[in-house]
Amino acid sequence: MFSKAELIIMKQWTQALDEGYGVDVIFLDYQKAFDSVPHKRLRELKTFGLNEKLVAWIAEFLKDRKMRARVNGSFSNWAEVFRGVPQGSVLGPLLFLLFVNDLPSVINSHIRMFADDAKIWRTIKDDTDSIRLQQDLDNMESWCQEWLLKLNPSKCKVMYIGHRVKTGYHVWQARRNFIIKFLILRFITLIKAYT
């Protein structure tokens, strides 16, 4: 079954289709998202109205973390960890979401985020809508550079829904241009199955 958020999104998409337009949806994935959050940037938790004691507790939770690797029964030396939030904890994903919370402020299209994934979409009436969606991708890449995150181009996908406007999207990473590959999804069939 679909969540309320998913139903709202599908309603927006079907409304665009009913009006004779299409929708381009870009599914984005951060590269090693939970491992990338710099601890010093989490100081900005105060901007969410968290009191000093709670921010200090979170800082203490992340402080002095160490890790080591095990290969064939042998262990590496311990190394300090200055980035990342603990995976497998309740607090880790919450800290990551707080870390990326301002991303929607740089996106003009629709955006939904869940843990370390995001999707942005726009109704495509003509070429200018595709250009605006690419501008949002460019804004997101600038935001990622500022916040020391990287997109994983091989896991980013675009889904074209119900239009004939020729569109294409790309992301830049390490000065290389990656074209986002498209997904083939039978969206109409999916909706009819649940209506």
Disulfide bonds with the S-S distance in Angstrom:
none
